[in-house]
Amino acid sequence: MSALAGTPTLPRTADRRLMTWLFILNGALMTCYAGFIVIFIPDQIQQLDAAHKVGNLAIVSTVSSIGAIIIHPVIGALSDRTRSRFGRRTPWLVLGAGTAAVFMVMLSASTQLWTITLFYLLVSLALNALATAQSAVVPDRLPRERFGAASGMLAMGAFIGMGLGVAGAGFFANSIGVGYPVFGAFILVAAILFVVLNRDFSSRELAVPPFRWKEFLSGFWVSPRRHPDFWWAFAGRFLLILAYQSVQSYLLYILRDYIGVSDAASTALSTPLTAVMLVGALVTAFVTGKMSDRLDRRKLFVIIASVIMGAALVIPLIFPTVGGMFALAGVFGLGYGIYLSVDAALMTEVLPRSGDTATAAAKDLGILNVATTLPQALTPLVVWALIAMTGSYVAVFTAGIVFALLGALSVLPIKSVR
């Protein structure tokens, strides 16, 4: 039975089609995230004020991430309550993509820090609304025994999207007035094709609990005493994303200020570095997802991934060279591919449940998605503080190693998932 009460399991052919389009939509989503985080936003900010680029990037990134922290559970809760002939998720997928596309055009014309901050915040809110609705599609429409395979497809889409995003943003680095609208059109077309070719079941017949503000707001709290596994999974994702973001968000500046390459060379290097990480991730992502289904094991793979990611971050400390950065990308990609291939499955399995069904899947997944957006908010502040105190990116890599290893330890207490 599917995870949504009253919704039939999709036929096998629809199952395969849905999995393929989850891969495509997640790829399009990550294309936008990666292109903006790695190239567009850092370059725009450096052009405004090169001397204060680290602090200004921290401001822009933190504001957008705080907005995402709020939007994930709120849109999740509203999505769970949505009743339409198009289903619960479709309206939010289309609205999120369309809104993001509009504000990407506005962002392309921004020439001041406050306008970049405002429009990037609005783009982030819209993209995260789409991501929240997308994350609920898996427990809504796929049986539990397919969660690992779906997680693997989402991971492969994420890594291919990262490669496309960095390469595309690098191509449009000197013409962002064209680049942002192209990215906006890409995510909008992907979302529309997804909902047209994977029509959701009507939700008009589903019961809607009476709306009360107190119950609505209290629904965002998941009791650590009743659902400790939920919060251990939250902690694991938080720490591993913090380890990842500590390097990825500042890749351009690391290349320029730690490795010592020119601005033009660092932009050019971003694409092959991401491609190397992509290859490493694809080697492990889909295979690991299927393997975790067969073995019915999730935690083991998270621990292995965390150790590999931590080890990768040692490399640039020993070899602060372009070659060392390529080695970091390859090894880190192997670990991150393993992690993403089982992460979505692990998160879905620790959701608070009523009987056999997830009654508020999008809201609960939205809370768990805060474990992704919260480190995105904190990373710029952490990196800013570490560089201010030490004057070097050595402390950033060291902190990333610690975060990765703590992420491995945090999944050990989870009892409901092997």
FENZIGI-V855247 format. One record per backbone hydrogen bond with DSSP energy under -1.0 kcal/mol. CO is the residue of the C=O (numbers start at 1). NH is the residue of the N-H. E is the energy in kcal/mol with one decimal. If there is no record, write none. Layout:
co=CO nh=NH e=E
co=CO nh=NH e=E
This chain:
co=3 nh=358 e=-1.2
co=4 nh=7 e=-2.1
co=11 nh=15 e=-2.5
co=12 nh=16 e=-2.2
co=13 nh=17 e=-2.1
co=14 nh=18 e=-3.1
co=15 nh=19 e=-2.4
co=16 nh=20 e=-2.2
co=17 nh=21 e=-2.2
co=18 nh=22 e=-2.2
co=19 nh=23 e=-1.8
co=20 nh=24 e=-1.8
co=21 nh=25 e=-2.9
co=22 nh=26 e=-2.3
co=23 nh=27 e=-1.8
co=24 nh=28 e=-2.4
co=25 nh=29 e=-2.4
co=26 nh=30 e=-2.6
co=27 nh=31 e=-1.8
co=28 nh=32 e=-1.6
co=29 nh=33 e=-2.1
co=30 nh=34 e=-2.8
co=31 nh=35 e=-2.1
co=32 nh=36 e=-2.2
co=33 nh=37 e=-2.8
co=34 nh=38 e=-2.6
co=35 nh=39 e=-1.3
co=35 nh=40 e=-2.3
co=36 nh=41 e=-2.2
co=39 nh=43 e=-2.4
co=40 nh=44 e=-2.6
co=41 nh=45 e=-2.4
co=42 nh=46 e=-2.4
co=43 nh=47 e=-2.2
co=44 nh=48 e=-1.0
co=45 nh=49 e=-1.9
co=50 nh=53 e=-1.2
co=52 nh=56 e=-2.5
co=53 nh=57 e=-2.6
co=54 nh=58 e=-1.7
co=55 nh=59 e=-1.8
co=56 nh=60 e=-2.4
co=57 nh=61 e=-2.7
co=58 nh=62 e=-2.3
co=59 nh=63 e=-2.3
co=60 nh=64 e=-2.0
co=61 nh=65 e=-2.1
co=62 nh=66 e=-2.4
co=63 nh=67 e=-1.8
co=64 nh=68 e=-1.7
co=65 nh=69 e=-2.1
co=66 nh=70 e=-1.5
co=67 nh=71 e=-2.3
co=68 nh=72 e=-2.1
co=70 nh=74 e=-1.4
co=71 nh=75 e=-2.9
co=72 nh=76 e=-2.1
co=73 nh=77 e=-2.4
co=74 nh=78 e=-2.4
co=75 nh=79 e=-2.8
co=76 nh=80 e=-2.2
co=77 nh=81 e=-1.2
co=84 nh=87 e=-1.5
co=84 nh=203 e=-2.7
co=89 nh=93 e=-2.1
co=90 nh=94 e=-2.3
co=91 nh=95 e=-2.4
co=92 nh=96 e=-2.4
co=93 nh=97 e=-2.0
co=94 nh=98 e=-2.6
co=95 nh=99 e=-2.4
co=96 nh=100 e=-2.2
co=97 nh=101 e=-2.2
co=98 nh=102 e=-1.8
co=99 nh=103 e=-2.0
co=100 nh=104 e=-1.7
co=101 nh=105 e=-1.3
co=102 nh=106 e=-1.4
co=103 nh=107 e=-2.4
co=104 nh=108 e=-1.8
co=107 nh=110 e=-1.6
co=112 nh=116 e=-2.4
co=113 nh=117 e=-2.5
co=114 nh=118 e=-2.3
co=115 nh=119 e=-2.6
co=116 nh=120 e=-2.3
co=117 nh=121 e=-1.9
co=118 nh=122 e=-2.0
co=119 nh=123 e=-2.3
co=120 nh=124 e=-2.5
co=121 nh=125 e=-2.5
co=122 nh=126 e=-2.1
co=123 nh=127 e=-2.6
co=124 nh=128 e=-2.5
co=125 nh=129 e=-1.7
co=126 nh=130 e=-2.0
co=127 nh=131 e=-2.4
co=128 nh=132 e=-2.2
co=129 nh=133 e=-1.9
co=130 nh=134 e=-2.5
co=131 nh=135 e=-2.3
co=132 nh=136 e=-1.1
co=134 nh=137 e=-1.4
co=136 nh=140 e=-1.7
co=137 nh=141 e=-2.4
co=138 nh=142 e=-2.0
co=143 nh=146 e=-2.2
co=144 nh=147 e=-2.1
co=146 nh=150 e=-2.5
co=147 nh=151 e=-2.7
co=148 nh=152 e=-2.2
co=149 nh=153 e=-2.2
co=150 nh=154 e=-2.6
co=151 nh=155 e=-2.3
co=152 nh=156 e=-2.5
co=153 nh=157 e=-2.5
co=154 nh=158 e=-2.3
co=155 nh=159 e=-2.3
co=156 nh=160 e=-2.4
co=157 nh=161 e=-2.6
co=158 nh=162 e=-2.2
co=159 nh=163 e=-2.1
co=160 nh=164 e=-2.7
co=161 nh=165 e=-3.0
co=162 nh=166 e=-2.4
co=163 nh=167 e=-2.4
co=164 nh=168 e=-3.1
co=165 nh=169 e=-2.7
co=166 nh=170 e=-2.3
co=167 nh=171 e=-2.1
co=168 nh=172 e=-1.9
co=172 nh=175 e=-2.0
co=175 nh=178 e=-1.8
co=175 nh=179 e=-2.1
co=176 nh=180 e=-2.3
co=178 nh=182 e=-1.9
co=179 nh=183 e=-2.3
co=180 nh=184 e=-2.4
co=181 nh=185 e=-2.7
co=182 nh=186 e=-2.0
co=183 nh=187 e=-2.1
co=184 nh=188 e=-2.0
co=185 nh=189 e=-2.5
co=186 nh=190 e=-2.1
co=187 nh=191 e=-2.1
co=188 nh=192 e=-2.3
co=189 nh=193 e=-2.5
co=190 nh=194 e=-2.0
co=191 nh=195 e=-2.1
co=192 nh=196 e=-2.0
co=193 nh=197 e=-2.5
co=194 nh=198 e=-1.3
co=203 nh=206 e=-1.3
co=212 nh=216 e=-2.9
co=213 nh=217 e=-2.8
co=214 nh=218 e=-2.3
co=215 nh=219 e=-1.3
co=217 nh=220 e=-1.4
co=218 nh=221 e=-1.7
co=223 nh=227 e=-2.6
co=227 nh=231 e=-1.0
co=228 nh=232 e=-2.1
co=229 nh=233 e=-2.5
co=230 nh=234 e=-1.8
co=231 nh=235 e=-2.4
co=232 nh=236 e=-2.3
co=233 nh=237 e=-2.4
co=234 nh=238 e=-2.6
co=235 nh=239 e=-2.4
co=236 nh=240 e=-2.1
co=237 nh=241 e=-2.7
co=238 nh=242 e=-1.9
co=239 nh=243 e=-2.0
co=240 nh=244 e=-2.2
co=241 nh=245 e=-3.3
co=242 nh=246 e=-1.8
co=244 nh=247 e=-1.1
co=244 nh=248 e=-2.5
co=245 nh=249 e=-1.6
co=248 nh=251 e=-1.4
co=250 nh=254 e=-2.8
co=251 nh=255 e=-2.5
co=252 nh=256 e=-2.0
co=253 nh=257 e=-3.3
co=254 nh=258 e=-2.1
co=254 nh=259 e=-2.3
co=255 nh=261 e=-2.4
co=262 nh=266 e=-2.5
co=263 nh=267 e=-1.9
co=264 nh=268 e=-2.0
co=265 nh=269 e=-2.6
co=266 nh=270 e=-1.4
co=269 nh=273 e=-2.3
co=270 nh=274 e=-2.0
co=271 nh=275 e=-2.4
co=272 nh=276 e=-2.4
co=273 nh=277 e=-2.0
co=274 nh=278 e=-2.5
co=275 nh=279 e=-2.5
co=276 nh=280 e=-2.2
co=277 nh=281 e=-2.4
co=278 nh=282 e=-2.8
co=279 nh=283 e=-1.7
co=281 nh=285 e=-3.0
co=284 nh=288 e=-2.4
co=285 nh=289 e=-2.0
co=286 nh=290 e=-2.0
co=287 nh=291 e=-2.3
co=288 nh=292 e=-2.6
co=289 nh=293 e=-1.3
co=290 nh=294 e=-2.2
co=291 nh=295 e=-2.7
co=292 nh=297 e=-1.3
co=298 nh=302 e=-1.7
co=299 nh=303 e=-2.4
co=300 nh=304 e=-2.3
co=301 nh=305 e=-2.4
co=302 nh=306 e=-2.4
co=303 nh=307 e=-2.1
co=304 nh=308 e=-2.2
co=305 nh=309 e=-2.5
co=306 nh=310 e=-2.4
co=307 nh=311 e=-2.4
co=308 nh=312 e=-2.2
co=309 nh=313 e=-1.4
co=311 nh=314 e=-1.3
co=312 nh=315 e=-1.1
co=314 nh=318 e=-1.4
co=315 nh=319 e=-3.2
co=319 nh=321 e=-2.4
co=321 nh=325 e=-1.9
co=322 nh=326 e=-1.9
co=323 nh=327 e=-2.2
co=324 nh=328 e=-2.5
co=325 nh=329 e=-2.4
co=326 nh=330 e=-2.2
co=327 nh=331 e=-2.4
co=328 nh=332 e=-2.8
co=329 nh=333 e=-2.1
co=330 nh=334 e=-1.5
co=331 nh=335 e=-1.8
co=332 nh=336 e=-3.0
co=333 nh=337 e=-2.4
co=334 nh=338 e=-1.6
co=335 nh=339 e=-2.4
co=336 nh=340 e=-2.8
co=337 nh=341 e=-1.6
co=339 nh=342 e=-1.1
co=339 nh=343 e=-1.9
co=342 nh=346 e=-2.6
co=343 nh=347 e=-2.8
co=344 nh=348 e=-2.3
co=345 nh=349 e=-1.8
co=354 nh=357 e=-1.6
co=357 nh=354 e=-2.1
co=360 nh=364 e=-2.6
co=361 nh=365 e=-2.9
co=362 nh=366 e=-2.2
co=363 nh=367 e=-1.8
co=364 nh=368 e=-2.2
co=365 nh=369 e=-2.4
co=368 nh=371 e=-1.8
co=369 nh=372 e=-1.6
co=369 nh=373 e=-2.0
co=370 nh=374 e=-3.3
co=373 nh=377 e=-1.6
co=374 nh=378 e=-2.3
co=375 nh=379 e=-3.1
co=378 nh=382 e=-2.8
co=379 nh=383 e=-3.3
co=380 nh=384 e=-2.5
co=381 nh=385 e=-2.4
co=382 nh=386 e=-2.7
co=383 nh=387 e=-2.7
co=384 nh=388 e=-2.3
co=385 nh=389 e=-2.2
co=386 nh=390 e=-2.4
co=387 nh=391 e=-2.5
co=393 nh=397 e=-2.0
co=394 nh=398 e=-2.3
co=395 nh=399 e=-2.4
co=396 nh=400 e=-2.1
co=397 nh=401 e=-1.9
co=398 nh=402 e=-1.8
co=399 nh=403 e=-2.5
co=400 nh=404 e=-2.3
co=401 nh=405 e=-2.1
co=402 nh=406 e=-2.3
co=403 nh=407 e=-2.0
co=404 nh=408 e=-1.5
co=405 nh=409 e=-1.7
co=406 nh=410 e=-1.8
co=411 nh=414 e=-1.3
